[in-house]
Amino acid sequence: MLTDINPKLPMRNKRATRDYYINQLGFQEIGDYEGYLMVKKDQIEIHFFEFKALDPKENYGQVYIRTNDIDGLYKSLLDNKTEIHPNGPLQTKPWGQKEFALLDPDSNLLTFGQSI
């Protein structure tokens, strides 16, 4: 039986990734290993593997994260001065989701959504 999914995304610089996810998005570090980082917030866990040669302009890493308080999350990120993706402000989509998106330091796309 499947119980969880923990995406693995590329990172060039562990310090920059840790700083972004902890200080900008409010995650906590749950694992730090040679070339590997794990963070968690609420029930969401994301893992990162070191990929120093990654070209952010060619990175297609993406994660869709569901929430039950999209408005509160969006406001808290704006209050923390977290940069929202230029094409991803909070909006209602035709597929019945209210969504917004961010790009992390390595251009991994994080989309947050809530069913409406």
C-alpha positions in Angstrom: 0.0 0.0 0.0 1.3 3.4 -0.9 1.5 5.9 2.0 3.6 8.9 1.0 5.5 10.6 -1.8 8.7 12.6 -1.2 9.9 14.3 -4.4 13.6 14.5 -5.0 14.7 17.8 -6.7 18.2 18.9 -7.9 20.2 21.5 -6.1 23.4 23.3 -6.9 24.2 24.7 -3.5 23.0 23.1 -0.3 23.4 26.3 1.7 21.3 28.3 -0.7 18.6 25.6 -0.9 18.5 25.2 2.9 18.3 29.0 3.4 15.4 29.3 0.9 13.3 26.5 2.2 13.8 27.3 5.8 13.9 31.1 5.9 11.6 31.9 3.0 9.1 29.0 3.0 9.1 27.9 6.7 10.3 24.3 6.3 12.6 22.6 8.9 15.6 20.6 8.1 15.2 16.9 8.8 18.3 15.5 7.2 21.7 16.7 6.0 24.0 14.2 4.3 26.9 14.3 1.8 25.3 15.8 -1.3 21.7 15.4 0.1 19.3 17.5 2.0 15.8 16.8 3.4 13.2 19.4 4.6 9.7 19.1 5.9 6.7 21.4 6.6 3.5 20.0 8.0 3.0 16.7 6.1 5.2 17.7 3.1 8.7 16.4 2.8 11.1 17.3 0.0 14.5 15.8 -0.7 17.3 17.4 -2.7 20.3 15.8 -4.4 23.4 17.7 -5.3 23.8 18.5 -9.0 26.5 21.2 -9.2 26.4 21.3 -13.0 22.7 22.0 -13.2 21.8 24.9 -15.5 18.7 26.5 -13.8 17.5 27.6 -17.3 17.3 24.0 -18.3 15.8 22.6 -15.0 12.3 21.2 -15.4 11.9 20.0 -11.7 8.3 20.6 -10.6 6.2 19.7 -7.5 2.5 20.3 -7.0 1.7 20.8 -3.3 -1.9 20.8 -2.1 -2.9 22.9 0.8 -6.1 23.5 2.8 -5.4 27.3 3.3 -4.1 28.7 0.0 -5.0 32.3 1.0 -3.2 32.1 4.3 -0.1 30.5 2.8 0.0 33.0 0.0 -0.3 35.9 2.4 2.4 34.5 4.8 4.8 34.2 1.9 4.1 37.7 0.7 4.5 39.0 4.2 7.9 37.2 4.3 8.8 38.9 1.0 9.0 35.6 -0.8 9.2 36.2 -4.6 6.2 34.8 -6.4 6.7 33.4 -10.0 6.0 36.2 -12.4 3.4 34.0 -14.2 2.1 32.4 -11.0 0.3 34.8 -8.8 -2.7 33.5 -6.8 -5.6 32.8 -9.2 -8.5 30.5 -9.8 -7.8 28.0 -12.6 -10.4 26.5 -15.0 -9.7 23.1 -13.5 -11.2 24.0 -10.2 -8.0 24.9 -8.3 -6.9 28.1 -6.7 -3.1 28.2 -7.3 0.2 30.1 -7.1 3.7 29.2 -8.0 7.3 29.9 -6.9 10.8 29.1 -8.3 13.4 28.0 -5.9 17.1 29.0 -6.3 17.6 26.2 -8.8 14.4 27.0 -10.8 12.5 24.0 -9.4 8.8 25.0 -9.8 6.7 24.8 -6.7 3.0 25.1 -7.4 0.6 25.3 -4.4 -3.1 24.6 -4.9 -6.4 24.2 -3.2 -9.6 22.8 -4.6 -12.4 25.3 -4.7 
